[in-house]
Amino acid sequence: MDKITVREGDRDLTFCWEALLAYHGGGFPGGVVHGLKAMQAAFPLLSNEPPERRDIHVVTAFTGPGGRDAIEHVTRALTDGRLTDYRSLGGAHANEAPTGTYQFRFTFRGLTAEATILPNNVRPEFLALGAKAHRTRQEDDELQMLKSEMAARLLPMPAESVYAARLLD
């Protein structure tokens, strides 16, 4: 539940939660989990084998640093110019995050899989506090706790319980 595998040339690379979090630096652990779970939900729809990491293109409305760093570490899509922030992705039906919507599109060799957050995986108090412009120190501490709580709650869950994934036409 805490790993993702991609291919780099002729070898498979497996990234675990700890490596993703270390690459990110730890400030947004919930976002790291969202990036991981979205990839775990979408990648099996794109290929029966681990996809070639440098052939994966990403479009997302979720611009939080944790999710971005998880996806970058696995795919190198940001470095190679294959990651696009598209804030309008998802429209009105998408669950709004403080930094966009929890929606990702991964394209690999002509196939596109969309991963969208399932209901009840993001707590309303997290969304409200994360969107608040001027937080007190106590509110910042509470937000950090909610980020950690989200990561601890979602990480052990199967990706299909966190994100709905489907192939797009």
C-alpha positions as CSV (number, residue, x, y, z in Angstrom):
1,M,0.0,0.0,0.0
2,D,3.0,2.3,0.4
3,K,5.0,1.7,-2.8
4,I,4.8,2.5,-6.5
5,T,7.0,1.0,-9.2
6,V,7.9,2.5,-12.6
7,R,10.4,1.5,-15.2
8,E,13.6,3.4,-16.1
9,G,15.1,1.8,-19.2
10,D,15.6,-1.8,-18.5
11,R,15.1,-1.8,-14.7
12,D,12.2,-1.3,-12.4
13,L,12.4,1.4,-9.7
14,T,10.3,1.1,-6.6
15,F,9.6,4.1,-4.5
16,C,8.3,3.7,-1.0
17,W,6.4,6.2,1.2
18,E,9.5,7.0,3.3
19,A,11.5,7.8,0.2
20,L,8.8,10.0,-1.2
21,L,8.4,11.8,2.1
22,A,12.2,12.3,2.5
23,Y,12.4,13.7,-1.1
24,H,9.6,16.1,-0.2
25,G,11.0,17.2,3.1
26,G,8.0,16.4,5.3
27,G,5.9,19.6,5.4
28,F,2.9,18.3,3.5
29,P,2.7,14.5,4.3
30,G,-1.0,14.4,3.3
31,G,-0.2,15.8,-0.1
32,V,2.6,13.2,-0.6
33,V,0.0,10.4,0.1
34,H,-2.4,12.0,-2.4
35,G,0.3,11.9,-5.1
36,L,1.1,8.3,-4.2
37,K,-2.5,7.1,-4.1
38,A,-3.4,8.9,-7.3
39,M,-0.5,7.2,-9.1
40,Q,-1.3,3.8,-7.6
41,A,-4.9,4.1,-8.7
42,A,-4.1,5.3,-12.3
43,F,-1.0,3.4,-13.4
44,P,-2.5,-0.1,-13.5
45,L,-5.1,1.3,-16.0
46,L,-2.2,2.5,-18.3
47,S,-0.1,-0.6,-18.4
48,N,0.0,-4.2,-17.2
49,E,3.7,-3.6,-16.4
50,P,5.3,-0.7,-14.6
51,P,5.1,2.3,-16.9
52,E,8.2,3.9,-18.3
53,R,8.6,6.9,-15.9
54,R,9.8,9.3,-18.6
55,D,6.9,8.6,-20.8
56,I,4.3,9.6,-18.2
57,H,2.6,13.0,-18.7
58,V,0.7,14.6,-15.9
59,V,-2.1,17.2,-15.8
60,T,-3.4,18.1,-12.3
61,A,-5.4,20.8,-10.6
62,F,-3.7,19.8,-7.3
63,T,-0.7,22.1,-7.0
64,G,0.2,21.3,-3.4
65,P,3.9,20.7,-2.8
66,G,3.5,17.3,-1.3
67,G,1.6,15.8,-4.2
68,R,3.8,17.6,-6.8
69,D,7.0,16.3,-5.1
70,A,5.7,12.7,-4.9
71,I,4.8,12.7,-8.6
72,E,8.1,14.4,-9.5
73,H,10.2,11.9,-7.6
74,V,8.5,8.9,-9.3
75,T,8.1,10.3,-12.8
76,R,10.5,13.2,-13.2
77,A,7.6,14.9,-15.0
78,L,8.2,18.4,-13.6
79,T,11.9,18.3,-14.4
80,D,11.3,17.1,-18.0
81,G,8.4,19.5,-18.6
82,R,5.7,16.8,-18.6
83,L,3.7,18.1,-15.6
84,T,1.0,20.7,-16.2
85,D,-0.9,22.6,-13.6
86,Y,-4.5,23.1,-14.8
87,R,-6.5,24.6,-12.0
88,S,-9.8,24.2,-13.9
89,L,-9.5,20.4,-14.1
90,G,-12.4,18.7,-12.4
91,G,-14.9,21.6,-12.6
92,A,-17.7,21.9,-10.1
93,H,-17.9,18.2,-9.2
94,A,-14.3,18.0,-7.9
95,N,-13.4,18.2,-4.2
96,E,-11.7,21.5,-3.7
97,A,-8.4,21.5,-1.9
98,P,-6.6,24.5,-0.5
99,T,-4.3,24.3,-3.5
100,G,-6.7,23.1,-6.3
101,T,-8.8,20.0,-6.7
102,Y,-7.9,16.5,-5.9
103,Q,-7.8,15.4,-9.5
104,F,-5.0,14.0,-11.6
105,R,-4.7,12.8,-15.2
106,F,-1.8,10.6,-16.2
107,T,-1.1,9.9,-19.9
108,F,1.1,7.0,-21.0
109,R,1.6,6.0,-24.6
110,G,-1.7,7.3,-25.8
111,L,-3.8,6.3,-22.8
112,T,-5.1,8.7,-20.2
113,A,-6.2,7.7,-16.8
114,E,-8.0,10.1,-14.5
115,A,-7.8,9.8,-10.7
116,T,-10.4,11.7,-8.7
117,I,-10.6,11.7,-4.9
118,L,-13.5,9.7,-3.4
119,P,-15.9,11.3,-0.8
120,N,-15.0,11.4,2.9
121,N,-11.2,11.0,2.4
122,V,-10.5,14.7,3.1
123,R,-11.9,16.1,6.3
124,P,-14.0,19.3,6.0
125,E,-12.0,20.9,8.9
126,F,-8.8,20.4,7.0
127,L,-10.2,22.1,3.9
128,A,-11.5,25.0,5.9
129,L,-8.4,25.5,7.9
130,G,-6.1,25.0,4.9
131,A,-8.1,27.7,2.9
132,K,-8.0,30.2,5.8
133,A,-5.9,33.2,4.8
134,H,-4.6,34.4,8.2
135,R,-4.2,31.6,10.7
136,T,-3.1,31.9,14.3
137,R,-0.1,29.8,15.6
138,Q,-2.6,27.5,17.2
139,E,-4.4,27.1,13.9
140,D,-1.1,26.4,12.1
141,D,-0.4,23.7,14.7
142,E,-3.8,22.2,14.2
143,L,-3.4,22.2,10.4
144,Q,0.0,20.4,10.8
145,M,-1.8,17.8,12.9
146,L,-4.6,17.4,10.3
147,K,-2.0,16.9,7.6
148,S,-0.3,14.2,9.6
149,E,-3.6,12.6,10.5
150,M,-4.6,12.5,6.8
151,A,-1.4,10.8,5.8
152,A,-1.6,8.2,8.6
153,R,-5.3,7.5,7.7
154,L,-4.9,7.3,3.9
155,L,-1.5,5.6,3.6
156,P,-2.7,2.1,4.7
157,M,-5.8,2.2,2.5
158,P,-5.9,0.6,-0.9
159,A,-5.6,3.3,-3.7
160,E,-9.1,2.4,-5.0
161,S,-10.6,3.4,-1.6
162,V,-9.0,6.8,-1.9
163,Y,-9.2,7.6,-5.6
164,A,-11.6,6.6,-8.3
165,A,-9.6,6.0,-11.5
166,R,-10.9,5.6,-15.0
167,L,-9.6,5.6,-18.5
168,L,-10.6,8.6,-20.6
169,D,-11.6,8.3,-24.3
